[in-house]
């Protein structure tokens, strides 16, 4: 079978990371053969695909195993068979290149390029030694795996198809691009419906993202499902020849809170409260502004606010607004507990023999005397003494069977209708 094909010097059809490595710079045949060439080379084999189906039209290219240079190529016939008989001998590696078909909504999934021995890369290909006019030609067969496909729909804004452009891409966990609806040979997007079909490399789980623009609006990129970064995207497991559907996107140009803002601290007159903005659809470069509200009255505009006597008995709300370039953050409101007055905890702790800890507790407040309510003692997250009612603002507690050594405890006052919750942490050495 005469050679009829061309191949690039590297044997790669596209840059690393693209889905279909199928485009190459042409190289005219008739290049010098392997360094060890004499006069004749004979080689044959069969190329099959899914379920052992013979693959016709596969370009089979020989590479000098020493220099890595290509020097001959043929096509497989309708039975998937190929053979070389061009009077060369030497050590070669064999590459199998499928054609690059046009991808449509229902076109067959294309096959992946492979080297002899099933390697993805030239360096890992097996080497075959050929001789002049052998009694039996060496056989190098290949079974090519298929790519996989992911399908879905991309809409923007109020649910319409992007009027300017839209597309998707896929990455693996190493952040390599393994699919793209814009890659030559592998796209299908329907501008009328927003449907897409993307050919992907199924060698590892993939994470899919989408983008879209209207004439005057650029929407925020989004990873499936409803994620903003590669790390937070939901991985999709695909197998060769498989199509995974339902990977849909609804893009927006509005910043949204992925985890709600929160207020740190118990709302207490005279003690600062701090709001955390939460995590948003874009955090890097995003600026936040705040409004602390008591009813309809704005009482503060910073990330922190110190409640006053005017706030007593009422809840405070915080409106968080995000801004990132032209993207406006959607305001989110978080509400505090009822504002109360503060109390001060005083604790005397002493370790005693027998792994005991004696506590003398007193709470004082300018707004309530004596302080009423209950206290709980905790070691870490574990309650080590259940609630004890204060008597004239005091309580005496003995902790038994405590672990030896230096221990850290928290005295938790549950609060009451006038006084806010308060915690006090202290340490004590526990003896045998």
Backbone torsions as a table, in degrees:
resi	resn	phi	psi	omega
1	UNK	NA	123.6	-176.7
2	UNK	-74.7	146.8	177.6
3	UNK	-76.5	140.9	-174.9
4	UNK	-134.8	2.8	-170.5
5	UNK	-117.6	168.3	178.5
6	UNK	-119.2	157.2	-178.6
7	UNK	-155.2	147.6	179.7
8	UNK	-71.5	161.0	-178.3
9	UNK	-64.5	-28.2	-179.7
10	UNK	-89.5	-20.0	-178.0
11	UNK	80.1	3.9	179.2
12	UNK	-98.9	140.1	-178.7
13	UNK	-92.2	-16.7	179.1
14	UNK	-157.5	165.8	179.0
15	UNK	-63.3	150.9	-180.0
16	UNK	-59.0	139.3	176.5
17	UNK	102.6	-14.6	177.4
18	UNK	-81.7	159.3	-174.8
19	UNK	-69.8	-52.8	-176.4
20	UNK	-109.8	106.1	-179.7
21	UNK	-82.2	74.5	-168.1
22	UNK	-127.3	-0.2	-178.6
23	UNK	-109.5	136.2	-176.6
24	UNK	-140.2	153.8	171.8
25	UNK	-75.5	129.3	-174.0
26	UNK	-68.6	145.7	177.2
27	UNK	-134.6	118.7	-177.6
28	UNK	-64.7	140.6	176.3
29	UNK	-71.0	171.9	-178.5
30	UNK	93.3	11.5	174.5
31	UNK	-68.9	164.7	177.5
32	UNK	-60.1	143.5	-179.9
33	UNK	-78.8	-169.6	179.8
34	UNK	-57.6	156.5	-177.9
35	UNK	-59.2	-29.7	-177.8
36	UNK	-91.6	9.9	-173.8
37	UNK	-63.0	143.2	170.5
38	UNK	-113.8	-88.1	-177.9
39	UNK	-134.9	-22.6	-172.3
40	UNK	-140.5	142.8	174.5
41	UNK	-137.3	133.5	175.9
42	UNK	-133.1	133.8	-177.3
43	UNK	-155.2	145.4	178.9
44	UNK	-148.4	170.9	178.6
45	UNK	172.4	-179.0	-179.7
46	UNK	-132.3	140.4	179.2
47	UNK	-113.4	125.4	179.6
48	UNK	-123.5	165.9	179.1
49	UNK	-122.9	-142.9	-177.6
50	UNK	-58.9	135.3	178.6
51	UNK	59.0	24.9	176.1
52	UNK	75.6	15.3	-179.9
53	UNK	-69.6	129.5	178.0
54	UNK	-62.1	140.9	-179.6
55	UNK	-110.8	116.2	177.5
56	UNK	-89.4	153.3	174.6
57	UNK	76.7	13.5	175.4
58	UNK	-78.2	130.3	178.4
59	UNK	-82.3	120.5	-180.0
60	UNK	-108.3	121.7	-173.9
61	UNK	-123.3	135.9	177.0
62	UNK	-95.7	138.4	178.4
63	UNK	-124.1	138.6	174.7
64	UNK	-63.1	121.8	-176.3
65	UNK	-66.6	-20.1	-179.0
66	UNK	-89.8	-49.9	-175.9
67	UNK	-90.7	-22.0	-176.8
68	UNK	81.9	5.8	-177.4
69	UNK	-87.0	142.8	175.4
70	UNK	-79.7	149.4	178.0
71	UNK	-144.7	-5.2	177.8
72	UNK	-162.2	151.5	-179.8
73	UNK	-155.5	146.5	177.7
74	UNK	-139.6	172.2	175.2
75	UNK	-107.9	148.1	172.0
76	UNK	-75.0	150.4	178.9
77	UNK	-88.9	-170.1	-175.5
78	UNK	-64.7	-20.0	177.8
79	UNK	-92.9	6.0	-178.7
80	UNK	77.2	10.6	-174.8
81	UNK	-93.2	148.8	173.5
82	UNK	-142.0	160.9	173.5
83	UNK	-159.1	151.2	176.5
84	UNK	-117.6	138.7	175.9
85	UNK	-150.2	71.9	-171.9
86	UNK	-123.4	25.7	173.1
87	UNK	59.4	47.7	174.8
88	UNK	-130.0	152.1	174.0
89	UNK	-136.3	149.2	179.5
90	UNK	154.2	-169.7	179.0
91	UNK	-102.1	127.7	-173.8
92	UNK	-131.9	157.9	166.3
93	UNK	-115.0	146.2	-174.0
94	UNK	-116.2	133.9	177.7
95	UNK	-116.7	144.9	-177.7
96	UNK	-123.1	114.6	-174.2
97	UNK	-114.3	112.4	173.2
98	UNK	-71.0	161.1	175.3
99	UNK	-73.2	164.7	179.6
100	UNK	-104.5	95.9	-176.2
101	UNK	-79.0	161.5	173.2
102	UNK	-77.4	127.8	-178.0
103	UNK	-89.0	128.6	175.1
104	UNK	-122.1	-172.5	-178.6
105	UNK	-63.9	-27.8	-175.0
106	UNK	-131.8	16.7	-178.1
107	UNK	-68.6	152.0	178.0
108	UNK	-60.0	147.9	177.5
109	UNK	-68.2	133.4	-179.9
110	UNK	-72.7	167.7	179.0
111	UNK	-100.9	156.9	-179.0
112	UNK	-93.2	148.8	176.1
113	UNK	-70.6	143.3	175.3
114	UNK	-141.9	157.7	173.5
115	UNK	-102.4	167.1	177.7
116	UNK	-55.2	137.3	-176.1
117	UNK	86.9	0.2	177.8
118	UNK	85.9	7.1	-178.7
119	UNK	-72.0	149.8	172.9
120	UNK	-80.3	-19.7	-170.3
121	UNK	-126.4	150.7	-178.2
122	UNK	-60.7	-38.5	-177.2
123	UNK	-62.5	-30.3	-177.9
124	UNK	-94.1	1.7	-177.7
125	UNK	-69.0	147.5	175.3
126	UNK	-75.9	152.6	-177.5
127	UNK	-104.6	135.9	176.1
128	UNK	-116.4	130.3	177.7
129	UNK	-92.6	129.2	-179.6
130	UNK	-117.9	152.9	178.5
131	UNK	-128.9	168.1	179.4
132	UNK	-74.0	125.0	176.3
133	UNK	45.4	60.3	-179.7
134	UNK	-69.1	156.6	177.9
135	UNK	-62.9	-39.0	175.5
136	UNK	-130.1	120.8	-177.9
137	UNK	-65.4	137.5	174.4
138	UNK	-56.7	145.7	-178.7
139	UNK	-113.3	125.0	174.4
140	UNK	-125.1	101.9	178.3
141	UNK	-92.6	162.1	178.2
142	UNK	-143.1	141.5	172.3
143	UNK	-120.1	113.2	-173.9
144	UNK	-94.3	130.1	175.9
145	UNK	-80.4	153.9	176.2
146	UNK	-84.7	159.5	166.3
147	UNK	-75.5	175.5	174.0
148	UNK	-115.8	173.4	179.4
149	UNK	-134.9	148.2	172.6
150	UNK	-124.8	132.7	-179.1
151	UNK	-125.6	157.2	179.0
152	UNK	175.9	-155.0	-173.8
153	UNK	-142.9	142.5	177.6
154	UNK	-124.4	120.4	172.2
155	UNK	-127.1	167.4	-176.9
156	UNK	-135.1	164.6	172.9
157	UNK	54.9	-118.6	-177.2
158	UNK	-84.4	10.9	178.7
159	UNK	107.9	10.6	178.7
160	UNK	-90.2	164.0	175.7
161	UNK	-77.2	138.6	-178.7
162	UNK	-55.2	130.6	-176.0
163	UNK	-80.4	-20.1	-179.8
164	UNK	-97.8	-62.3	-177.5
165	UNK	-166.7	157.9	174.5
166	UNK	-158.3	164.2	179.1
167	UNK	-175.2	-179.5	179.7
168	UNK	-136.3	163.8	170.6
169	UNK	-148.2	165.0	-179.4
170	UNK	-133.7	143.9	177.1
171	UNK	-132.1	152.8	172.8
172	UNK	-94.6	-175.9	-174.5
173	UNK	-68.3	-18.1	176.8
174	UNK	-87.9	9.0	178.9
175	UNK	68.3	19.4	173.2
176	UNK	-84.4	143.9	178.2
177	UNK	-79.8	123.1	-177.7
178	UNK	-122.3	12.8	177.9
179	UNK	-174.9	148.2	-177.8
180	UNK	-166.3	125.1	179.1
181	UNK	-73.0	-0.2	176.1
182	UNK	-104.7	-6.7	-177.8
183	UNK	-66.9	137.4	177.8
184	UNK	-58.1	129.4	178.8
185	UNK	89.8	-12.6	-176.2
186	UNK	-129.4	17.9	-179.0
187	UNK	-101.4	150.4	159.3
188	UNK	-151.1	115.9	173.2
189	UNK	-134.3	140.6	179.3
190	UNK	-107.2	107.1	-177.4
191	UNK	-65.2	-16.2	-179.3
192	UNK	-87.1	-36.2	-174.7
193	UNK	-108.4	-19.1	-174.9
194	UNK	84.4	3.9	178.9
195	UNK	-73.9	147.8	177.2
196	UNK	-139.3	158.5	172.6
197	UNK	-138.0	120.6	-174.6
198	UNK	-119.0	128.8	176.4
199	UNK	-85.9	129.5	-175.1
200	UNK	-131.1	155.4	173.4
201	UNK	-79.8	119.2	-174.5
202	UNK	-90.6	17.9	-175.0
203	UNK	-70.1	-17.6	177.3
204	UNK	-153.0	162.9	177.4
205	UNK	-55.9	144.6	-178.2
206	UNK	-117.3	153.1	176.0
207	UNK	-120.1	126.8	-170.0
208	UNK	-107.5	139.6	178.4
209	UNK	-131.2	160.2	179.9
210	UNK	-135.2	155.3	176.1
211	UNK	-139.4	161.0	178.0
212	UNK	-166.6	152.4	178.3
213	UNK	-141.0	141.0	165.6
214	UNK	-96.4	-179.6	-176.9
215	UNK	-57.1	-42.1	-176.6
216	UNK	-118.0	9.0	-174.9
217	UNK	-134.9	128.9	173.0
218	UNK	-106.4	119.6	-175.8
219	UNK	-86.7	155.4	-179.2
220	UNK	-70.9	132.9	173.9
221	UNK	-59.4	148.7	-178.3
222	UNK	-142.4	137.0	174.0
223	UNK	-94.8	150.7	176.7
224	UNK	-82.3	135.2	-4.5
225	UNK	-101.0	122.4	173.1
226	UNK	52.2	42.6	-179.5
227	UNK	-118.1	163.1	-173.6
228	UNK	-115.3	-9.6	-179.5
229	UNK	-135.8	160.5	177.3
230	UNK	-59.9	-41.2	-176.7
231	UNK	-64.2	-32.2	-176.7
232	UNK	-94.8	0.0	-179.9
233	UNK	-71.8	154.4	176.6
234	UNK	-85.2	119.8	-179.6
235	UNK	-70.3	145.4	178.3
236	UNK	-114.4	121.4	177.9
237	UNK	-87.9	124.9	179.8
238	UNK	-128.8	149.9	178.3
239	UNK	-117.0	155.6	177.3
240	UNK	-53.1	132.1	179.2
241	UNK	83.2	-1.5	-176.1
242	UNK	-95.4	147.6	172.1
243	UNK	-117.2	125.0	177.0
244	UNK	-107.1	121.9	-177.4
245	UNK	-107.9	177.2	175.9
246	UNK	77.6	17.1	178.0
247	UNK	-89.6	85.1	-171.3
248	UNK	-103.8	154.6	-179.1
249	UNK	-134.5	144.0	170.3
250	UNK	-129.3	102.3	-173.8
251	UNK	-87.1	149.5	178.7
252	UNK	-136.8	156.6	174.6
253	UNK	-102.5	8.5	-179.9
254	UNK	-100.6	133.2	174.2
255	UNK	-70.3	135.0	179.4
256	UNK	-130.2	151.7	-180.0
257	UNK	-81.4	121.6	176.9
258	UNK	-82.5	-37.8	170.2
259	UNK	-125.3	136.4	-169.7
260	UNK	-66.2	148.9	171.4
261	UNK	-59.8	159.0	-179.7
262	UNK	-145.1	155.7	179.4
263	UNK	-108.4	127.0	178.8
264	UNK	-95.4	131.9	177.7
265	UNK	106.3	154.5	174.7
266	UNK	-86.0	130.0	-178.2
267	UNK	-64.1	106.0	-174.5
268	UNK	-131.9	132.9	178.7
269	UNK	-56.3	125.3	176.5
270	UNK	90.0	-7.8	178.9
271	UNK	-113.5	134.8	-173.4
272	UNK	-70.4	142.4	169.3
273	UNK	-107.9	144.4	179.3
274	UNK	-127.4	136.5	178.6
275	UNK	-102.8	136.3	171.0
276	UNK	-99.3	131.3	-175.0
277	UNK	-71.9	-8.3	-176.3
278	UNK	80.3	-167.4	175.4
279	UNK	-110.7	139.7	-174.1
280	UNK	-119.7	171.5	-178.5
281	UNK	-62.9	-18.6	167.6
282	UNK	-143.0	122.3	179.3
283	UNK	-104.2	-41.4	-179.0
284	UNK	-63.9	124.1	178.2
285	UNK	79.4	3.1	-178.9
286	UNK	-87.3	134.6	176.9
287	UNK	-106.4	142.5	-177.3
288	UNK	-118.9	143.5	171.9
289	UNK	-125.5	157.1	-171.3
290	UNK	-134.7	147.2	170.3
291	UNK	-133.7	118.0	174.2
292	UNK	-88.7	127.2	-174.4
293	UNK	-120.5	136.4	167.4
294	UNK	-114.3	99.7	-170.5
295	UNK	67.0	-125.5	178.5
296	UNK	-95.8	4.7	-176.2
297	UNK	-97.6	128.7	175.0
298	UNK	-80.1	121.2	-177.2
299	UNK	-112.2	-9.0	179.6
300	UNK	-166.4	155.3	-177.8
301	UNK	-132.4	15.2	179.5
302	UNK	-108.8	178.7	177.3
303	UNK	-69.9	-18.2	178.1
304	UNK	-124.3	153.9	178.0
305	UNK	-149.5	138.1	178.0
306	UNK	-104.3	111.0	179.6
307	UNK	-59.6	146.7	179.0
308	UNK	-113.1	176.2	178.9
309	UNK	-60.6	-26.2	179.9
310	UNK	-68.8	-19.9	-179.1
311	UNK	-88.4	-10.1	-174.7
312	UNK	-56.0	134.8	177.1
313	UNK	82.1	1.7	-179.0
314	UNK	-123.9	159.8	175.1
315	UNK	-93.5	148.9	176.7
316	UNK	-105.8	141.3	175.9
317	UNK	-116.1	146.0	176.8
318	UNK	-122.4	126.8	175.5
319	UNK	-100.1	120.8	-178.7
320	UNK	-107.5	127.0	179.3
321	UNK	-121.8	136.3	-177.9
322	UNK	-113.6	146.1	178.2
323	UNK	-141.1	125.9	178.7
324	UNK	-140.6	101.4	-177.2
325	UNK	60.9	-125.4	179.2
326	UNK	-87.8	-3.1	-178.3
327	UNK	-90.5	123.8	-178.5
328	UNK	-95.3	134.7	179.3
329	UNK	-79.0	141.4	174.3
330	UNK	-76.9	131.0	-178.9
331	UNK	-69.0	138.8	179.3
332	UNK	-126.8	136.7	-178.4
333	UNK	-108.5	131.2	174.2
334	UNK	-123.3	139.3	-173.0
335	UNK	-114.2	139.0	-180.0
336	UNK	-85.8	175.0	168.6
337	UNK	-73.8	175.6	178.4
338	UNK	-66.3	135.7	179.0
339	UNK	-72.6	132.6	179.0
340	UNK	-132.1	178.3	175.9
341	UNK	-88.0	165.3	-175.6
342	UNK	-96.5	161.5	173.8
343	UNK	-134.4	156.4	179.2
344	UNK	-114.2	130.1	178.2
345	UNK	-96.6	134.6	174.1
346	UNK	-121.9	129.0	-175.5
347	UNK	-130.7	130.8	168.5
348	UNK	-111.0	120.5	-177.0
349	UNK	-121.4	138.0	-179.5
350	UNK	-142.9	127.8	175.6
351	UNK	-78.3	138.8	-179.2
352	UNK	-125.6	161.3	179.1
353	UNK	-58.8	149.2	179.8
354	UNK	86.3	22.1	177.4
355	UNK	58.4	45.8	177.1
356	UNK	-113.3	153.3	175.0
357	UNK	-131.2	122.8	178.8
358	UNK	-99.1	129.4	-178.5
359	UNK	-119.6	132.0	170.8
360	UNK	-114.0	116.5	-169.7
361	UNK	-116.9	138.7	175.6
362	UNK	-143.8	134.4	175.7
363	UNK	-117.8	137.3	179.6
364	UNK	-131.5	149.1	177.4
365	UNK	-154.8	141.8	177.8
366	UNK	-70.9	-19.4	-176.3
367	UNK	-98.9	-9.6	178.9
368	UNK	-153.2	118.7	179.6
369	UNK	-140.9	121.9	-2.8
370	UNK	-76.4	161.5	179.1
371	UNK	-71.8	136.2	-179.7
372	UNK	-111.1	149.6	177.3
373	UNK	137.1	-164.2	-177.0
374	UNK	-128.7	153.3	176.7
375	UNK	-124.6	151.2	178.7
376	UNK	-128.1	143.8	177.3
377	UNK	-110.3	133.8	-178.8
378	UNK	-128.2	147.3	170.0
379	UNK	-117.9	108.0	-170.0
380	UNK	67.1	-127.0	177.5
381	UNK	-97.5	5.2	-175.9
382	UNK	-100.2	130.2	174.7
383	UNK	-75.3	119.2	-179.0
384	UNK	-105.7	-8.4	171.8
385	UNK	-152.1	122.9	-177.3
386	UNK	-65.7	172.6	-173.4
387	UNK	-56.8	133.4	177.3
388	UNK	-120.4	131.4	-179.8
389	UNK	-77.5	133.8	177.6
390	UNK	-71.7	139.8	174.7
391	UNK	-117.8	114.5	-175.3
392	UNK	53.3	37.4	176.8
393	UNK	79.0	8.7	-175.6
394	UNK	-127.1	160.8	174.0
395	UNK	-156.3	144.0	175.1
396	UNK	-117.3	127.6	-175.3
397	UNK	-132.9	139.1	173.4
398	UNK	-117.9	120.7	176.3
399	UNK	-91.8	129.5	-178.4
400	UNK	-110.4	156.7	174.0
401	UNK	54.6	46.3	179.2
402	UNK	-86.9	151.5	178.2
403	UNK	-62.2	144.3	-180.0
404	UNK	-68.2	155.2	176.8
405	UNK	96.8	-171.5	-176.7
406	UNK	-76.3	123.1	-177.1
407	UNK	-122.7	148.7	179.0
408	UNK	-111.4	130.6	-178.4
409	UNK	-123.9	159.8	174.1
410	UNK	-128.0	127.3	174.2
411	UNK	-95.6	118.3	-176.4
412	UNK	-110.3	118.2	173.8
413	UNK	-94.5	124.0	-172.8
414	UNK	-74.7	-13.0	-178.6
415	UNK	83.7	174.0	176.3
416	UNK	-149.7	-165.8	-174.8
417	UNK	-65.2	-20.9	-178.8
418	UNK	-106.8	-35.6	-172.0
419	UNK	-107.8	142.8	179.7
420	UNK	-80.5	163.6	173.5
421	UNK	-62.4	151.8	177.1
422	UNK	-153.0	142.5	179.5
423	UNK	-122.4	144.7	175.4
424	UNK	-133.8	126.3	179.9
425	UNK	-102.5	138.3	-179.4
426	UNK	-147.9	162.9	179.5
427	UNK	-123.5	153.2	178.7
428	UNK	-153.9	147.7	177.4
429	UNK	-92.5	126.0	-178.6
430	UNK	-94.7	130.8	-177.9
431	UNK	-101.3	164.5	174.6
432	UNK	-63.8	NA	NA
